[in-house]
Every structure is written in C-alpha cells, then in structure tokens.
Amino acid sequence: MIDIKEFRDNPGKFEKAAKEKGININSSEIIALDEKYRALLAKVEGLRSERNVVAKERNIERGKEIKDELSKVEAELATLEDKVKIELLNIPNPAKEDVKVGKDDSENEVVKKEGEPKKFNFTPLDHLELGEKLEIIDTQRASKVSGARFTYLKNEAVALEFALVRFAMDTLTKEGFTPIIPPVLVKRATMEKLGYMEHGGADDMFYIEKDDLILIGTAEHAIVSMHESEVLSLKKPLRYVGFSTSFRREAGSYGKDTRGILRLHQFDKVEMVSFVKKGEDDREHEYLLGLEEGLFKSLEIPYQVVKMCTGDLGFPAARKYDIEAWMPAQNKYREVTSVSTVTDFQSRRLNTKYQEGDGKEFANILNGTAFAVGRTLIAILENYQQKDGTVMIPEVLQKYTGFDKIEPKN
C-alpha cells in the first residue's frame, strides 16, 4: 500500500506511475473520496468530544441525541473508510527512478552477460528427451494422475533436486540467512495484504474455498507474512532462506511452454527474503542479486541479468531483476530466478515496522529466488549433456549427489 500522505501531496505522481505499469487510476476521484472521509472523520471526532462534555454536565437529552447521530455517522464513516482503503489497495507501487519506462517484456534491458553458451558438435536434446532417456522425468504418468503441467521426478533427479536445495541452503546460511520451511497454505486475508491478488493476480492462485486458504506461489508469501503487526529491531538486515513447494495456476499461459517441466502447476523453490531499514533496500537488492549470480556461476551455467521495465515489473515491485540461464535446446536464455525490492509497499499493508530511535518506521522488504529447482534442472540437463545422452553433474553438486553423471538406462 502506498503512503496516503504522499498521495495527497502528489496524486499526479502516482497516477503517472500506475499508468507506466499499465494500470489506470483516477487520482481526482480518490482525492475527493479521501476528502469526504476526512471531513466526516472530523465530524465524528467533534461529536465524540461533545459527548464527553455533556456526559460530565449530565445533559441526558443531548447525550441521547449525540448517541443517535454518532451511530449513524460512524456507520457512514466505516463505509467511506472501506472505500478509500479499496482504492488505495488498487494503486501499484511506483517504480524506482532508475527503472526504464516500457510497455512489456520486449522492452526489458539486458544489463549483464556471464559465460559463453556452449557449442555442441551434435544436436542437443531438450530436457524432456534427456529426462525420459535417463528415466528421471515422467510427465506422461503425471498427466494421467494429475493432468497437464505436473511431473514425476525419479531416480537421480531426486538426488539432484536435494543437492540443489542443500547447496543453496548451505551457501546462504553461511551468509547469515535463517533457514525456514514455511506453511504452504495461507489465509486469503493474508495473501491480499501482499499485493499479488490485484489486477488478475488472484487468477494465478489455487484457492481452497471451503477453508478460505490459498496455496503459496513462493515461500516468500508465507515468510513475509510471518512478521505481520510486529515491530522488528533491524540493527542489521533480517534475512531468511526458505524451501517450499509452490503452486501456480499459470493463468494466461495457455498453450505456452507446455512441453516438459519449465512451467508447472507444482514446483519447488529456495527463496530469499530480507527485511531492512528504509533507504537500505537498494544496497540489499544488489547484494541478493550478487548471491543469485554466485549460485549460477558455481554451477558454471551461462546466464544473463535482465532488468524489468515498468510494464513488466508487476504490481508490488519497485525494481526487479531476472537471471535467465542459457537453454541450448531452445537456443535462448530463459528466466530461472528473479529478485525484487517492494520498498515499504507490503510492510504498510502488513503493518510490519522497525524501531528507529523513539519512533517506528515501516520496513523495506525484498525477495529473491535462490533456485527454482525445476528450471535449474532443465539448465543442468541441457548444458551438461553429452553426445551419448549422459549428463554430467556440476562439480559443486557432486558432494551432495554422490555421483558425477547420469547415464541412460539402456
């Protein structure tokens, strides 16, 4: 949620920033509604003060009149307050000044490339062909059991997944991150406070209506929410690294990336979350990006860093980078991780503050993917494949897997 005081001071700024994200708001209508609310609030406060006075004077007749009037006006005030809140919740977090204005992902900026795509002396197979030959990926049986966009990981792929998780967890706990396994179901009211349900975001979530619970799309959803209505110390950044299974409906991606395990309804992730003081998020953002790059450098997989333009930034993010790994069979880079700062946008909605001297400030919150396991498996399989179908294991993972290659079973 944006700061209402800042909005009152400069509504045009927020209307322009929303438009740059492809969202239209009417700042004049919101300001008019807010002014009406504040005028009614002043009236309520005046009546409450008068009530205290007449109570001391024991003016019973006037006391009854005030009581009746307050009952009516307070109901109107509550209705207006809800309307103002709804309007504010639909205003996106403005992009940072260094973010490029653009309409969609076609205008994102490649800000860095690392490593050279490997040249094969044979035609590389895609991850699904490799996975089936190696008997480590089975989407056909998963489709029979669960439908499209599900998979079974089997045999060495299971060990490889846990190797990636352990490697990320070990790396980040050494950096001072607190390891955590969060719940994968959160209350709908909790998810609404994160800013991912507006403007069609809810369509991408699995909702269990009977229990009013939503399956998380990333560990971030549950980790950020755990400090709702708390006051943190933040003498140093508070950092978590969480592992969870995640769930997305993939609404809007009909017919897109249906082959293999690139875009699934269910997948596992290792996710980073940071809480920092106001104004420290830029430095933390670069730090988290550096950690993500370090993980992919360790895997020796070529990648590029992409900075999102405003039109591809999303509702709560103020700045976002993607890391895209080279996928040989597709002959292009594909997104494998992202890292964002949402400034104080989520902390205002969650009422997450930190102590600053004698006062309190809203925390700045960041999130970043260490490994999206399925997509990282794709990058490993395709980049480390050999002509005979064998896939070598990145050296940094071999102490976790206990083997250095996966060979075809026949």
HUDA-V434585 format. One record per pair of residues at least 12 apart in sequence whose C-alpha atoms are under 6 Angstrom apart, sorted by the first residue. I is the first residue (numbers start at 1). GAP is how many residues later the second one is. D is the distance in whole Angstrom. If there is no record, write none. Layout:
I|GAP|D, I|GAP|D
This chain:
1|88|6, 1|344|5, 1|347|6, 1|348|5, 11|16|6, 17|77|5, 18|74|6, 20|290|6, 21|289|5, 21|290|4, 37|43|6, 92|223|5, 92|224|6, 93|223|5, 94|224|6, 95|223|4, 96|222|5, 99|210|6, 100|209|5, 101|208|6, 101|209|5, 102|207|5, 102|208|6, 102|209|5, 103|208|4, 104|207|5, 104|208|5, 105|207|5, 108|199|6, 108|200|5, 108|201|5, 109|197|5, 109|198|5, 110|195|6, 110|196|4, 111|194|6, 111|195|6, 112|192|6, 112|193|5, 113|191|4, 114|188|6, 114|189|5, 114|190|6, 115|187|4, 116|186|6, 117|185|6, 124|205|6, 125|204|6, 126|203|5, 127|251|5, 127|254|6, 127|255|6, 128|132|5, 133|275|6, 134|274|4, 134|275|6, 136|17|6, 136|18|4, 136|19|6, 136|21|5, 137|15|6, 137|16|5, 138|13|6, 138|14|5, 139|12|4, 149|115|4, 149|116|6, 150|114|6, 159|242|6, 163|234|6, 163|237|5, 163|238|6, 177|62|5, 177|63|5, 177|64|6, 178|62|5, 178|63|6, 179|61|6, 179|62|5, 179|63|6, 180|62|5, 181|61|5, 181|62|5, 184|31|6, 184|32|5, 185|28|6, 185|29|5, 185|30|5, 185|31|6, 186|27|5, 186|28|5, 187|26|5, 188|24|6, 188|25|5, 188|26|6, 193|156|5, 193|157|6, 194|152|5, 195|121|6, 204|44|6, 204|45|5, 204|46|6, 204|47|5, 205|43|5, 205|44|6, 216|30|6, 216|31|6, 217|29|5, 217|30|5, 217|31|6, 218|28|5, 219|25|6, 228|122|5, 228|123|6, 228|124|5, 229|122|5, 229|123|5, 230|122|5, 231|122|5, 231|123|5, 232|122|4, 233|121|5, 233|122|6, 237|38|6, 237|39|5, 238|36|6, 238|37|5, 239|34|6, 239|35|4, 240|32|6, 240|33|5, 241|30|6, 241|31|5, 242|28|6, 242|29|5, 243|26|6, 243|27|5, 244|24|6, 244|25|6, 245|22|6, 245|23|4, 246|20|6, 246|21|5, 246|22|6, 247|18|5, 247|19|5, 248|17|5, 249|16|6, 262|113|6, 268|105|6, 269|102|6, 269|103|4, 269|104|6, 270|100|5, 270|101|5, 271|97|6, 271|98|5, 271|99|5, 272|95|6, 272|96|5, 272|97|6, 273|93|6, 273|94|4, 274|91|6, 274|92|5, 275|89|6, 275|90|5, 276|87|6, 276|88|5, 277|86|5, 277|87|6, 278|86|6, 292|78|6, 299|95|6, 302|23|6, 302|24|6, 303|21|5, 303|22|4, 303|23|6, 304|19|6, 304|20|5, 305|17|6, 305|18|5, 306|15|5, 306|16|5, 307|14|5, 308|12|6, 316|26|6, 317|24|6, 317|25|4, 318|23|6, 318|24|5, 319|21|6, 319|22|6, 320|19|6, 320|20|4, 321|17|6, 321|18|5, 322|15|6, 322|16|4, 323|12|6, 323|13|6, 323|14|5, 324|12|5, 327|52|6, 336|39|6, 337|32|5, 338|30|6, 338|31|6, 339|28|6, 339|29|4, 340|26|6, 340|27|5, 341|25|4, 342|23|6, 342|24|6, 343|21|4, 343|22|6, 344|18|6, 344|19|6, 344|20|5, 347|15|6, 347|16|6, 390|16|6, 390|17|4, 391|14|6, 391|15|5, 392|12|6, 392|13|4, 393|12|5
